[in-house]
Amino acid sequence: MVAEKEEGTKSLVFTYGTLKRGFSNHTLMQDLMRTGDATFVSTCRTAENYPLVCGPYRVPFLLNMAGSGQPVMGELYAVSASGLARLDELEGTTRGHYERLSITVELNNGDGDDGSCGGEGVTCAEAYYAHGSYAAEMWKRNGMKGLTVYSEKEAKGYVKRKDRPHNLTFLDHIQRFLHSQD
């Protein structure tokens, strides 16, 4: 397995959205890499099918509904305990935005640029899933159709947190999205 728990406290984290290279929240991963709290491991994909959808402000959500959707492409990082705390804060785990749970991914085998992955499973990885309190509704709202990858196309129209209306919580924005007809 690549990136066994280095220095005793690193966990593997699968990123699929704005934390990936080239996206708006990757600056946090860069900060963590600069301080030694994160290391890029590999590109990868989920070993099972999962729904990946966009919610309000084109925010990506991985839904903890294994078997639905399709394999999701992303990146794997080894992250320290203090790095996980910073990621948990960004992802709002204590506020019911996302949940950090286990996931199995297959590492990219490096055979080409097609995004294909080898069969090496990594069972100790974790991912930030949409909170279970709204995940099923988010799947329905997206027509039960998911993405394989959160790319620049899907990110077009993404609104950074600082640029969103501040009179509502993120969960309020999610509820409005789920119940809108647009």
SVG drawing of the C-alpha trace seen along z (x, -y; Angstrom):
<svg xmlns="http://www.w3.org/2000/svg" viewBox="-40 -38 48 43">
<polyline fill="none" stroke="black" stroke-width="0.4" points="0.0,0.0 1.2,-3.5 1.7,-6.0 1.2,-3.8 0.6,-5.9 3.7,-8.0 5.1,-9.4 2.3,-7.5 -0.5,-10.0 -1.2,-10.4 -4.5,-9.3 -5.3,-8.9 -8.0,-11.4 -9.8,-11.1 -10.5,-14.5 -13.0,-14.8 -14.0,-18.5 -12.7,-21.9 -9.7,-20.5 -8.2,-19.0 -5.3,-20.6 -6.5,-23.5 -9.7,-24.2 -10.6,-27.0 -9.9,-25.3 -6.7,-23.6 -4.9,-26.5 -5.7,-24.8 -4.0,-21.5 -1.0,-23.6 -0.8,-25.2 -0.9,-21.7 1.8,-20.4 4.0,-23.4 3.8,-22.7 4.3,-19.0 0.7,-18.2 -0.2,-16.7 1.5,-14.9 0.0,-14.2 -0.1,-10.3 -1.8,-9.7 -4.7,-10.3 -7.3,-7.6 -11.0,-6.6 -13.5,-5.1 -13.5,-1.3 -17.3,-1.3 -19.9,-3.5 -20.9,-6.6 -23.1,-9.6 -21.1,-12.8 -23.4,-15.8 -23.4,-19.6 -25.5,-21.5 -26.0,-25.2 -23.3,-27.4 -22.0,-24.4 -20.5,-22.9 -19.7,-19.2 -21.1,-16.5 -20.1,-12.9 -23.1,-10.9 -22.6,-7.9 -24.8,-5.7 -22.4,-3.0 -23.7,-1.2 -25.4,-4.3 -23.8,-6.6 -20.4,-5.6 -16.7,-5.5 -15.6,-8.9 -12.1,-10.3 -10.1,-12.2 -6.8,-12.7 -5.4,-10.9 -3.5,-12.8 -1.7,-11.6 -2.8,-14.1 -1.7,-14.6 -4.1,-14.8 -3.8,-18.6 -4.3,-18.7 -7.5,-16.7 -8.7,-19.2 -8.3,-22.0 -10.1,-19.9 -12.9,-19.1 -13.3,-22.8 -13.5,-23.7 -15.9,-20.8 -18.1,-21.8 -18.2,-18.3 -19.3,-19.8 -22.0,-21.8 -23.7,-19.0 -22.4,-20.0 -20.2,-16.9 -19.3,-13.7 -15.8,-12.2 -16.2,-8.5 -14.2,-5.6 -14.0,-4.8 -12.1,-2.4 -10.2,-3.8 -8.0,-2.4 -4.7,-4.2 -3.9,-5.4 -1.5,-2.9 0.3,-5.5 -0.2,-3.8 -1.4,-6.9 -3.4,-10.1 -6.8,-8.3 -7.4,-8.3 -7.4,-4.5 -6.6,-3.0 -5.0,0.2 -6.6,2.7 -4.7,1.8 -7.4,1.1 -6.8,-1.3 -9.2,-0.6 -8.0,-3.1 -8.9,-6.2 -11.5,-8.7 -13.7,-11.1 -16.0,-14.0 -19.5,-12.9 -22.6,-15.1 -24.2,-14.8 -26.7,-12.0 -29.5,-14.4 -29.8,-15.6 -27.9,-13.2 -30.9,-11.3 -32.7,-14.5 -29.6,-15.8 -29.5,-12.7 -33.2,-13.1 -32.7,-16.8 -30.0,-15.9 -32.3,-13.5 -30.4,-10.5 -27.6,-11.3 -24.0,-11.7 -20.7,-12.8 -17.5,-10.8 -15.4,-13.8 -15.8,-17.3 -14.0,-19.2 -13.7,-22.8 -17.0,-22.4 -18.9,-21.5 -17.0,-24.1 -18.1,-26.9 -20.4,-29.0 -18.8,-27.8 -19.3,-30.6 -16.6,-30.9 -17.9,-30.9 -16.9,-34.5 -19.0,-35.6 -22.2,-33.8 -25.0,-35.6 -24.2,-35.7 -27.7,-36.0 -28.3,-32.2 -26.3,-29.2 -24.9,-26.7 -27.6,-24.3 -30.2,-26.9 -28.7,-27.3 -28.8,-23.5 -32.5,-23.4 -33.4,-26.2 -31.6,-24.4 -33.3,-21.1 -36.7,-22.6 -36.3,-25.0 -37.8,-24.2 -34.8,-25.5"/>
</svg>
